Amino acid sequence: MNTLAPTDPRSSFATAVATARPLIDGVRPDQLTLPTVCTEFDVRGLLGHMLMVFERVTALGNGDDPMAIDEEVVVADEAWPAAFDAAAHRVQAAWTDDAKLSQLMVLPWATAPGAAMLCMYTSELSVHTWDLAQATGQTVAWHEPTLQVALQTALQALPSGDREAQFAEMAKDMPQIAGRPPFRSAVEVADESSTLDRLIGWYGRRP
């Protein structure tokens, strides 16, 4: 792939990956069973969910069904960094063609061009990087322009109000999203809050 412009959504996703990567390296084996703010995941489960984000982005780029990805991710305790490296290479290969950015892609809750899909997953990966940092006591070297992309995308893509009720209504016609709502209702934060805090709050976390 040629050098990407800073405004290219593939660049934003790659930066989100680079931001998360040191934290993945920094997870100790004794931390894998620690709880996270995502109450359904311990640290090992959160890592698996983050890896699934990579695989879904790859599936979208390849024209495959992203919801067919197995949510049960099994990785040896010492192999998480290598698994993420391999997954990142698959993402890059799947999105080399610039035409992917304008191609319409489908999730159960959204149909959008590839560029918008990448931005949505940049948001999700950034939030889960925060989740991982909170669970393992690590510090994140955030990239403000990428956080801005993540926030603006989240504000457009995620509805306000009672998201659990909204997704429950959607699940009547789309059983593949039944069960746990993919997004919590937003938590109010002050207007002058940082980009990160506004992003975290919009995803239903308390900064």
ROSE-4610 file (N, C-alpha, C; in Angstrom, 1 decimal, always signed):
// ROSE-4610
residu = [M/M/M/N/N/N/T/T/T/L/L/L/A/A/A/P/P/P/T/T/T/D/D/D/P/P/P/R/R/R/S/S/S/S/S/S/F/F/F/A/A/A/T/T/T/A/A/A/V/V/V/A/A/A/T/T/T/A/A/A/R/R/R/P/P/P/L/L/L/I/I/I/D/D/D/G/G/G/V/V/V/R/R/R/P/P/P/D/D/D/Q/Q/Q/L/L/L/T/T/T/L/L/L/P/P/P/T/T/T/V/V/V/C/C/C/T/T/T/E/E/E/F/F/F/D/D/D/V/V/V/R/R/R/G/G/G/L/L/L/L/L/L/G/G/G/H/H/H/M/M/M/L/L/L/M/M/M/V/V/V/F/F/F/E/E/E/R/R/R/V/V/V/T/T/T/A/A/A/L/L/L/G/G/G/N/N/N/G/G/G/D/D/D/D/D/D/P/P/P/M/M/M/A/A/A/I/I/I/D/D/D/E/E/E/E/E/E/V/V/V/V/V/V/V/V/V/A/A/A/D/D/D/E/E/E/A/A/A/W/W/W/P/P/P/A/A/A/A/A/A/F/F/F/D/D/D/A/A/A/A/A/A/A/A/A/H/H/H/R/R/R/V/V/V/Q/Q/Q/A/A/A/A/A/A/W/W/W/T/T/T/D/D/D/D/D/D/A/A/A/K/K/K/L/L/L/S/S/S/Q/Q/Q/L/L/L/M/M/M/V/V/V/L/L/L/P/P/P/W/W/W/A/A/A/T/T/T/A/A/A/P/P/P/G/G/G/A/A/A/A/A/A/M/M/M/L/L/L/C/C/C/M/M/M/Y/Y/Y/T/T/T/S/S/S/E/E/E/L/L/L/S/S/S/V/V/V/H/H/H/T/T/T/W/W/W/D/D/D/L/L/L/A/A/A/Q/Q/Q/A/A/A/T/T/T/G/G/G/Q/Q/Q/T/T/T/V/V/V/A/A/A/W/W/W/H/H/H/E/E/E/P/P/P/T/T/T/L/L/L/Q/Q/Q/V/V/V/A/A/A/L/L/L/Q/Q/Q/T/T/T/A/A/A/L/L/L/Q/Q/Q/A/A/A/L/L/L/P/P/P/S/S/S/G/G/G/D/D/D/R/R/R/E/E/E/A/A/A/Q/Q/Q/F/F/F/A/A/A/E/E/E/M/M/M/A/A/A/K/K/K/D/D/D/M/M/M/P/P/P/Q/Q/Q/I/I/I/A/A/A/G/G/G/R/R/R/P/P/P/P/P/P/F/F/F/R/R/R/S/S/S/A/A/A/V/V/V/E/E/E/V/V/V/A/A/A/D/D/D/E/E/E/S/S/S/S/S/S/T/T/T/L/L/L/D/D/D/R/R/R/L/L/L/I/I/I/G/G/G/W/W/W/Y/Y/Y/G/G/G/R/R/R/R/R/R/P/P/P]
num = [1/1/1/2/2/2/3/3/3/4/4/4/5/5/5/6/6/6/7/7/7/8/8/8/9/9/9/10/10/10/11/11/11/12/12/12/13/13/13/14/14/14/15/15/15/16/16/16/17/17/17/18/18/18/19/19/19/20/20/20/21/21/21/22/22/22/23/23/23/24/24/24/25/25/25/26/26/26/27/27/27/28/28/28/29/29/29/30/30/30/31/31/31/32/32/32/33/33/33/34/34/34/35/35/35/36/36/36/37/37/37/38/38/38/39/39/39/40/40/40/41/41/41/42/42/42/43/43/43/44/44/44/45/45/45/46/46/46/47/47/47/48/48/48/49/49/49/50/50/50/51/51/51/52/52/52/53/53/53/54/54/54/55/55/55/56/56/56/57/57/57/58/58/58/59/59/59/60/60/60/61/61/61/62/62/62/63/63/63/64/64/64/65/65/65/66/66/66/67/67/67/68/68/68/69/69/69/70/70/70/71/71/71/72/72/72/73/73/73/74/74/74/75/75/75/76/76/76/77/77/77/78/78/78/79/79/79/80/80/80/81/81/81/82/82/82/83/83/83/84/84/84/85/85/85/86/86/86/87/87/87/88/88/88/89/89/89/90/90/90/91/91/91/92/92/92/93/93/93/94/94/94/95/95/95/96/96/96/97/97/97/98/98/98/99/99/99/100/100/100/101/101/101/102/102/102/103/103/103/104/104/104/105/105/105/106/106/106/107/107/107/108/108/108/109/109/109/110/110/110/111/111/111/112/112/112/113/113/113/114/114/114/115/115/115/116/116/116/117/117/117/118/118/118/119/119/119/120/120/120/121/121/121/122/122/122/123/123/123/124/124/124/125/125/125/126/126/126/127/127/127/128/128/128/129/129/129/130/130/130/131/131/131/132/132/132/133/133/133/134/134/134/135/135/135/136/136/136/137/137/137/138/138/138/139/139/139/140/140/140/141/141/141/142/142/142/143/143/143/144/144/144/145/145/145/146/146/146/147/147/147/148/148/148/149/149/149/150/150/150/151/151/151/152/152/152/153/153/153/154/154/154/155/155/155/156/156/156/157/157/157/158/158/158/159/159/159/160/160/160/161/161/161/162/162/162/163/163/163/164/164/164/165/165/165/166/166/166/167/167/167/168/168/168/169/169/169/170/170/170/171/171/171/172/172/172/173/173/173/174/174/174/175/175/175/176/176/176/177/177/177/178/178/178/179/179/179/180/180/180/181/181/181/182/182/182/183/183/183/184/184/184/185/185/185/186/186/186/187/187/187/188/188/188/189/189/189/190/190/190/191/191/191/192/192/192/193/193/193/194/194/194/195/195/195/196/196/196/197/197/197/198/198/198/199/199/199/200/200/200/201/201/201/202/202/202/203/203/203/204/204/204/205/205/205/206/206/206/207/207/207]
x = [+0.8/+0.0/+0.9/+0.5/+1.2/+1.0/+1.9/+1.7/+0.3/-0.4/-1.8/-1.8/-2.7/-3.0/-3.5/-3.2/-3.7/-5.2/-5.9/-7.4/-8.0/-7.2/-7.6/-8.1/-9.3/-9.8/-9.0/-8.3/-7.3/-6.2/-5.8/-4.8/-5.2/-6.5/-7.0/-7.1/-7.6/-7.7/-6.3/-5.3/-4.0/-3.4/-3.7/-3.2/-3.9/-5.2/-5.8/-5.2/-4.8/-4.1/-2.8/-2.0/-0.7/-0.8/-1.9/-2.2/-2.5/-3.2/-3.6/-2.4/-1.5/-0.5/+0.4/+0.9/+1.8/+1.0/-0.3/-1.0/-1.2/-1.4/-1.5/-0.2/+0.9/+2.2/+2.4/+1.8/+1.9/+1.1/+0.1/-0.7/+0.1/+0.1/+0.8/-0.1/+0.5/-0.4/-1.3/-0.8/-1.6/-2.8/-2.8/-3.9/-5.0/-4.8/-5.8/-7.2/-7.2/-8.5/-9.1/-8.5/-9.0/-10.3/-11.2/-12.4/-12.2/-13.1/-13.0/-14.3/-14.3/-15.5/-16.6/-16.2/-17.2/-17.5/-18.6/-18.8/-18.9/-19.1/-19.2/-17.8/-16.8/-15.4/-14.5/-13.6/-12.4/-11.4/-10.1/-9.1/-8.9/-8.9/-8.7/-9.8/-11.1/-12.2/-12.2/-11.7/-11.7/-10.7/-9.5/-8.5/-9.1/-9.9/-10.5/-11.5/-12.3/-13.2/-12.5/-11.4/-10.7/-10.1/-9.6/-9.1/-10.3/-11.5/-12.6/-12.9/-12.7/-12.8/-12.0/-10.7/-9.8/-10.4/-10.9/-11.3/-12.6/-13.4/-14.6/-14.3/-13.3/-12.8/-12.2/-11.5/-10.9/-12.1/-13.1/-14.2/-14.9/-15.1/-15.8/-14.9/-13.6/-12.8/-12.7/-12.9/-12.9/-14.2/-15.3/-16.6/-17.3/-16.8/-17.4/-18.3/-19.1/-20.0/-19.3/-19.3/-18.5/-19.2/-20.5/-21.2/-21.0/-20.4/-20.1/-18.8/-18.1/-16.9/-17.2/-16.5/-16.8/-16.4/-17.3/-17.0/-16.1/-16.0/-15.2/-13.7/-12.9/-11.5/-10.6/-9.9/-9.0/-7.5/-6.8/-5.3/-4.6/-3.4/-2.5/-2.1/-1.9/-1.7/-0.5/+0.5/+1.7/+1.7/+0.6/+0.5/-0.3/-0.9/-1.7/-1.0/+0.2/+0.8/+1.0/+1.4/+1.6/+0.2/-0.8/-2.1/-2.6/-2.4/-2.8/-1.9/-0.7/+0.2/-0.3/-0.6/-1.1/-2.5/-3.3/-4.7/-4.5/-3.6/-3.4/-2.9/-2.1/-1.6/-2.8/-3.7/-4.9/-5.8/-5.9/-6.7/-6.1/-4.8/-4.1/-4.3/-4.1/-4.3/-5.7/-6.7/-8.1/-8.5/-7.8/-8.2/-7.2/-6.3/-5.4/-6.0/-7.1/-7.8/-8.5/-8.2/-8.9/-10.4/-10.8/-12.3/-13.1/-12.4/-13.2/-13.8/-13.2/-13.6/-15.0/-15.3/-16.6/-17.6/-17.2/-18.1/-19.1/-20.3/-21.3/-21.1/-21.2/-21.0/-22.1/-22.4/-23.5/-23.2/-23.7/-23.8/-25.2/-25.6/-27.0/-27.7/-26.9/-27.5/-27.0/-26.3/-25.9/-25.5/-25.8/-25.3/-24.6/-23.3/-22.5/-21.3/-20.7/-19.5/-18.4/-17.4/-16.3/-15.6/-15.4/-14.7/-15.4/-16.8/-17.5/-17.4/-17.4/-17.2/-15.9/-14.8/-13.5/-13.5/-14.2/-14.2/-15.0/-16.1/-16.9/-16.0/-15.2/-14.4/-13.2/-12.8/-11.7/-12.3/-13.5/-14.2/-14.2/-14.7/-14.8/-13.5/-12.5/-11.1/-10.5/-10.8/-10.2/-10.9/-12.2/-12.9/-12.4/-12.2/-11.7/-10.3/-9.5/-8.2/-8.2/-9.1/-9.4/-9.8/-10.7/-11.2/-10.0/-9.1/-7.9/-7.0/-6.8/-5.9/-6.4/-7.8/-8.4/-8.2/-8.4/-8.3/-6.9/-5.9/-4.5/-3.6/-4.2/-3.4/-2.3/-2.6/-1.6/-1.9/-0.9/-1.1/-1.1/-2.0/-2.2/-1.6/-0.8/-0.3/-1.4/-2.4/-3.5/-3.1/-3.7/-3.4/-4.7/-4.6/-5.8/-6.6/-5.9/-6.7/-7.5/-6.9/-7.7/-8.9/-8.7/-9.8/-10.9/-10.5/-11.5/-12.3/-11.6/-12.4/-13.3/-12.8/-13.6/-14.8/-14.6/-15.8/-16.8/-16.4/-17.3/-18.1/-17.4/-18.1/-19.1/-18.7/-19.6/-20.9/-20.7/-21.8/-22.8/-22.3/-23.2/-23.8/-23.0/-23.4/-24.2/-24.0/-24.7/-25.8/-27.0/-28.2/-28.1/-28.8/-29.0/-30.2/-30.5/-31.7/-31.3/-32.4/-32.2/-31.8/-30.5/-30.0/-30.4/-30.5/-30.9/-32.3/-33.2/-34.6/-34.6/-33.8/-33.7/-33.2/-32.1/-31.6/-32.5/-33.2/-34.2/-35.3/-35.7/-36.7/-36.1/-34.9/-34.2/-34.1/-33.8/-33.5/-34.8/-36.0/-37.2/-37.1/-36.5/-36.4/-35.0/-34.0/-32.7/-32.2/-32.5/-32.2/-30.7/-29.9/-28.4/-27.9/-28.6/-28.2/-28.9/-29.7/-30.5/-29.5/-30.0/-29.1/-28.5/-27.2/-26.6/-26.6/-27.1/-27.0/-25.5/-25.2/-23.8/-23.3/-24.2/-23.7/-24.6/-24.0/-24.8/-25.3/-26.3/-26.7/-25.6/-25.6/-24.6/-24.6/-23.5/-23.3/-23.0/-23.7/-23.6/-22.2/-21.5/-20.2/-20.3/-19.5/-19.5/-19.1/-19.6/-19.3/-17.8/-17.2/-15.7/-14.8/-15.4/-14.6/-13.6/-12.6/-11.7/-12.3/-11.7/-12.2/-12.4/-11.4/-11.4/-12.6/-12.8/-13.9/-15.2/-15.4/-16.6/-16.9/-15.8/-15.9/-16.4/-15.7/-15.9/-17.4/-17.8/-19.1/-20.2/-19.9/-20.9/-21.1/-20.0/-20.1/-20.7/-21.0/-21.7/-20.8/-19.5/-18.6/-18.5/-18.1/-17.9/-16.4/-16.0/-14.6/-14.0]
y = [-1.2/+0.0/+1.2/+2.2/+3.5/+4.2/+5.3/+6.1/+6.7/+6.6/+7.1/+8.6/+9.3/+10.7/+10.6/+11.6/+11.6/+11.6/+12.1/+12.1/+10.8/+9.9/+8.6/+7.7/+7.2/+6.4/+5.2/+4.7/+3.6/+4.0/+5.3/+5.9/+6.0/+6.4/+6.5/+5.2/+4.1/+2.8/+2.3/+2.5/+2.0/+2.7/+4.0/+4.7/+4.2/+3.8/+3.2/+1.9/+1.1/-0.1/+0.1/+1.1/+1.4/+1.9/+2.6/+3.0/+1.9/+0.9/-0.2/-1.2/-1.3/-2.3/-2.4/-1.3/-1.4/-1.9/-1.6/-2.1/-3.6/-4.1/-5.6/-6.2/-5.7/-6.2/-6.1/-5.1/-4.8/-5.7/-6.4/-7.3/-8.4/-8.6/-9.7/-10.9/-12.1/-13.3/-13.3/-12.7/-12.7/-11.7/-10.9/-9.9/-10.4/-11.5/-12.0/-12.3/-12.6/-12.9/-11.7/-10.5/-9.4/-8.9/-8.3/-7.8/-6.5/-6.2/-4.9/-4.2/-2.9/-2.1/-2.8/-3.6/-4.4/-5.6/-5.6/-6.6/-8.0/-8.2/-9.5/-10.1/-9.2/-9.7/-9.5/-10.5/-10.3/-9.8/-9.6/-9.0/-10.0/-11.2/-12.2/-12.1/-12.0/-11.9/-10.6/-9.5/-8.2/-8.2/-8.9/-9.0/-9.8/-10.9/-11.6/-10.8/-9.9/-9.1/-8.1/-7.5/-6.6/-7.3/-8.5/-9.2/-9.5/-9.7/-9.9/-8.7/-7.5/-6.3/-6.3/-6.7/-6.8/-7.7/-8.9/-9.9/-9.4/-8.7/-8.1/-7.1/-6.2/-5.2/-5.9/-7.0/-7.8/-8.4/-8.9/-9.5/-8.5/-7.3/-6.2/-5.9/-5.8/-5.4/-6.5/-7.8/-8.9/-9.2/-8.4/-8.7/-9.9/-10.3/-11.4/-10.9/-11.8/-11.5/-11.3/-10.0/-9.8/-10.4/-10.7/-11.3/-12.8/-13.4/-14.8/-15.1/-14.1/-14.3/-14.9/-16.0/-16.6/-15.7/-15.5/-14.6/-15.3/-16.6/-17.3/-17.3/-16.4/-16.3/-17.1/-18.0/-18.8/-18.5/-17.9/-17.6/-18.0/-18.6/-19.0/-17.7/-17.8/-16.6/-15.8/-16.4/-15.7/-15.3/-15.6/-15.4/-14.2/-13.5/-12.3/-11.3/-10.9/-9.9/-10.4/-11.7/-12.2/-12.4/-12.7/-12.8/-11.5/-10.4/-9.1/-8.6/-8.9/-8.6/-9.2/-10.5/-11.3/-10.7/-10.4/-9.8/-8.4/-7.6/-6.3/-6.4/-7.4/-7.6/-8.0/-8.8/-9.2/-8.0/-7.1/-5.9/-5.1/-4.9/-4.1/-4.7/-6.0/-6.6/-6.5/-6.6/-6.5/-5.1/-4.1/-2.7/-2.0/-2.7/-2.0/-1.3/-1.8/-1.2/+0.0/+1.2/+2.4/+2.3/+1.5/+1.4/+0.9/+0.2/-0.3/+0.9/+2.1/+3.2/+3.7/+3.6/+4.0/+2.9/+1.7/+0.5/+0.4/+0.2/+0.1/-1.2/-1.2/-2.4/-2.5/-3.7/-3.9/-4.5/-3.9/-4.5/-4.7/-5.5/-5.6/-4.2/-3.3/-2.1/-0.9/-1.1/+0.0/-0.5/+0.4/+0.2/+1.5/+1.4/+2.6/+2.3/+3.4/+3.1/+2.6/+2.0/+1.4/+2.4/+3.6/+4.7/+4.9/+4.9/+5.1/+3.9/+2.7/+1.5/+1.5/+1.9/+1.9/+2.9/+4.1/+5.1/+4.5/+3.8/+3.2/+2.3/+1.4/+0.5/+1.2/+2.3/+3.1/+3.6/+4.0/+4.4/+3.2/+2.1/+0.9/+0.5/+0.4/+0.0/+1.0/+2.3/+3.3/+3.1/+2.9/+2.7/+1.5/+0.4/-0.8/-0.7/+0.1/+0.4/+1.1/+2.0/+2.6/+1.6/+0.7/-0.3/-1.2/-1.5/-2.4/-1.6/-0.4/+0.4/+0.5/+0.7/+0.8/-0.5/-1.6/-2.9/-3.3/-2.9/-3.3/-2.2/-1.0/+0.0/+0.6/+0.6/+1.1/+2.5/+3.2/+4.6/+4.5/+5.3/+5.2/+6.5/+6.4/+7.6/+7.9/+8.6/+8.9/+9.8/+9.6/+10.4/+11.3/+12.6/+13.4/+13.4/+13.6/+13.5/+12.2/+11.1/+9.9/+9.8/+10.4/+10.5/+11.4/+12.5/+13.3/+12.6/+11.8/+11.0/+10.0/+9.4/+8.4/+9.0/+10.2/+10.9/+11.4/+12.0/+12.5/+11.4/+10.3/+9.1/+8.5/+8.4/+7.9/+8.7/+10.0/+10.9/+10.8/+10.5/+10.3/+8.8/+7.9/+6.5/+5.9/+6.3/+5.7/+6.6/+6.0/+6.8/+7.3/+8.4/+8.8/+8.0/+8.3/+7.7/+6.3/+5.5/+4.2/+3.2/+3.0/+2.1/+0.7/+0.2/-1.2/-1.4/-0.5/-0.6/-0.5/+0.4/+0.5/-0.8/-1.4/-2.6/-3.8/-3.8/-4.8/-4.8/-3.6/-3.5/-3.9/-3.5/-4.0/-5.5/-6.1/-7.5/-8.4/-7.8/-8.5/-8.9/-8.1/-8.4/-8.9/-8.7/-9.2/-10.0/-11.3/-12.2/-12.3/-12.0/-12.1/-11.1/-10.1/-9.1/-9.2/-10.3/-10.5/-10.8/-10.5/-10.7/-9.4/-9.4/-8.2/-7.1/-5.9/-4.8/-4.5/-4.2/-3.9/-2.6/-1.7/-0.4/+0.0/+0.5/+1.0/+2.4/+2.9/+4.2/+5.2/+6.4/+7.4/+7.8/+8.2/+8.8/+10.3/+11.2/+12.6/+13.1/+13.8/+14.5/+15.9/+16.7/+18.2/+18.5/+19.6/+20.0/+20.3/+20.8/+21.1/+20.0/+18.8/+17.6/+17.3/+16.5/+16.2/+15.3/+15.3/+14.4/+13.0/+12.5/+11.1/+10.9/+11.8/+11.7/+11.7/+12.6/+12.7/+11.4/+10.8/+9.5/+8.4/+8.3/+7.3/+7.4/+8.7/+8.9/+8.5/+8.8/+8.5/+7.0/+6.3/+4.8/+4.2/+5.0/+4.5/+4.2/+4.7/+4.6/+5.9/+5.8/+6.9/+7.3/+8.4/+8.8/+8.9]
z = [+0.0/+0.0/+0.0/-0.8/-0.8/+0.5/+0.7/+1.9/+1.9/+3.0/+3.0/+3.5/+3.0/+3.4/+4.9/+5.7/+7.1/+7.1/+6.1/+6.1/+5.6/+5.1/+4.6/+5.8/+5.8/+6.9/+7.2/+6.3/+6.5/+7.4/+7.3/+8.1/+9.6/+9.7/+11.1/+11.8/+11.0/+11.6/+11.9/+11.0/+11.3/+12.5/+12.7/+13.9/+15.2/+15.1/+16.2/+16.6/+15.6/+15.8/+16.5/+16.0/+16.5/+18.0/+18.3/+19.7/+20.6/+20.1/+20.9/+21.1/+20.1/+20.1/+21.3/+21.8/+23.0/+24.3/+24.3/+25.5/+25.4/+24.2/+24.0/+24.5/+24.1/+24.5/+26.0/+26.6/+28.1/+29.0/+28.4/+29.3/+29.8/+31.2/+31.8/+31.9/+31.9/+32.0/+33.2/+34.3/+35.5/+35.4/+34.4/+34.2/+33.3/+32.7/+31.7/+32.3/+33.6/+34.2/+35.0/+34.9/+35.5/+34.9/+35.7/+35.1/+34.3/+33.4/+32.6/+32.8/+32.3/+32.3/+31.4/+30.5/+29.7/+30.5/+31.3/+32.3/+31.8/+30.5/+29.9/+29.6/+29.7/+29.3/+30.5/+30.7/+31.4/+30.4/+30.8/+29.9/+28.7/+29.0/+27.9/+26.9/+27.4/+26.5/+25.8/+26.4/+25.7/+24.6/+24.8/+23.8/+22.6/+22.9/+21.9/+21.1/+21.8/+21.1/+20.2/+20.7/+19.9/+18.6/+18.8/+17.7/+16.7/+17.2/+16.3/+15.5/+16.1/+15.3/+14.1/+14.3/+13.1/+12.1/+12.5/+11.6/+10.8/+11.5/+10.9/+9.8/+10.2/+9.2/+8.0/+8.2/+7.1/+6.2/+6.9/+6.2/+5.3/+5.8/+5.1/+3.8/+4.0/+2.9/+1.8/+2.3/+1.3/+0.7/+1.1/+0.6/+1.3/+2.5/+3.2/+4.2/+4.9/+5.9/+7.2/+7.7/+9.0/+10.2/+10.1/+11.2/+11.3/+10.3/+10.3/+11.1/+11.5/+12.3/+13.6/+14.0/+15.3/+16.4/+17.3/+18.5/+19.5/+19.5/+20.4/+19.9/+20.4/+19.9/+20.9/+20.5/+21.3/+20.9/+21.8/+21.6/+22.8/+22.6/+23.7/+24.5/+25.8/+26.6/+26.1/+25.6/+25.1/+23.7/+23.0/+21.5/+21.1/+22.1/+21.7/+20.8/+21.1/+20.2/+18.7/+18.6/+17.3/+16.6/+17.3/+16.7/+16.2/+16.9/+16.5/+15.3/+15.3/+14.1/+12.8/+12.9/+11.8/+11.3/+12.3/+11.9/+11.3/+11.7/+11.2/+9.7/+9.4/+8.0/+7.2/+7.7/+6.9/+6.6/+7.6/+7.4/+6.2/+6.3/+5.3/+3.9/+3.8/+2.5/+2.0/+2.8/+2.4/+2.0/+2.4/+2.1/+1.2/+0.5/-0.4/-1.5/-2.1/-3.2/-2.7/-3.3/-2.9/-3.2/-4.1/-4.4/-3.3/-2.3/-1.1/-0.3/-0.4/+0.4/+0.0/-1.3/-1.8/-1.9/-1.7/-1.9/-0.7/-1.0/+0.0/+0.7/+2.1/+2.9/+3.9/+4.4/+5.2/+6.6/+7.6/+9.0/+9.3/+10.3/+10.6/+11.0/+11.5/+12.0/+11.1/+10.0/+9.2/+7.8/+6.8/+5.5/+5.1/+4.8/+4.6/+3.7/+3.1/+2.3/+3.2/+2.5/+3.3/+4.1/+3.7/+4.4/+5.8/+5.8/+7.0/+7.9/+7.3/+8.1/+8.9/+8.2/+8.8/+10.0/+9.8/+10.8/+12.0/+11.8/+12.9/+13.7/+13.0/+13.7/+14.3/+13.8/+14.5/+15.8/+15.9/+17.1/+18.1/+17.6/+18.6/+19.1/+18.2/+18.7/+19.6/+19.4/+20.4/+21.7/+21.8/+23.0/+23.8/+23.0/+23.7/+24.1/+23.5/+23.9/+25.3/+25.5/+26.8/+27.8/+27.4/+28.3/+28.8/+27.8/+28.2/+29.1/+28.8/+29.7/+31.1/+31.2/+32.6/+33.3/+32.6/+33.3/+33.7/+33.0/+33.2/+33.8/+34.0/+34.6/+33.7/+32.4/+31.5/+31.0/+30.5/+30.0/+28.5/+27.9/+26.4/+25.8/+24.7/+24.0/+22.9/+23.3/+22.3/+21.2/+20.0/+18.9/+18.7/+19.0/+19.0/+17.7/+16.5/+15.3/+15.1/+15.5/+15.4/+16.4/+17.5/+18.5/+17.9/+17.2/+16.6/+15.6/+14.8/+13.8/+14.5/+15.6/+16.3/+16.9/+17.5/+18.1/+17.1/+16.1/+15.1/+14.4/+14.2/+13.6/+14.6/+15.9/+16.9/+17.1/+17.0/+17.2/+16.1/+14.9/+13.7/+13.7/+14.1/+13.9/+15.0/+16.2/+17.4/+17.8/+17.9/+18.2/+19.7/+20.0/+21.4/+22.0/+23.2/+23.8/+24.4/+24.5/+25.1/+24.1/+23.9/+22.9/+23.1/+24.3/+24.6/+24.0/+24.2/+23.7/+22.2/+21.6/+20.2/+19.5/+20.1/+19.5/+19.7/+20.8/+21.1/+20.0/+19.6/+18.6/+17.2/+16.9/+15.7/+15.6/+16.8/+16.8/+16.5/+16.6/+16.2/+14.7/+13.9/+12.5/+12.1/+13.0/+12.8/+13.9/+14.0/+15.1/+15.4/+14.3/+14.5/+15.5/+15.8/+16.8/+18.2/+18.3/+19.5/+20.7/+21.9/+23.1/+23.5/+23.8/+24.4/+23.4/+23.7/+22.8/+22.5/+21.2/+20.9/+21.5/+21.9/+22.4/+23.6/+24.6/+25.7/+25.5/+26.3/+26.2/+26.6/+26.0/+26.3/+27.8/+28.3/+29.6/+29.4/+30.0/+29.8/+30.4/+29.6/+30.1/+29.7/+30.4/+30.2/+28.8/+28.2/+26.9/+26.7/+27.8/+27.7/+28.0/+28.1/+28.3/+27.1/+27.4/+26.3/+25.2/+24.1/+23.0/+23.5/+24.2/+24.7/+25.6/+26.6/+27.5/+26.9/+25.9/+25.1/+24.3/+23.8/+23.0/+24.0/+25.1/+26.1/+26.6/+26.9/+27.4/+26.4/+25.1/+24.1/+23.9/+24.2/+24.2/+25.5/+26.4/+27.6/+28.8/+28.7/+29.8/+30.6/+31.8/+32.7/+32.7/+32.1/+32.0/+33.5]
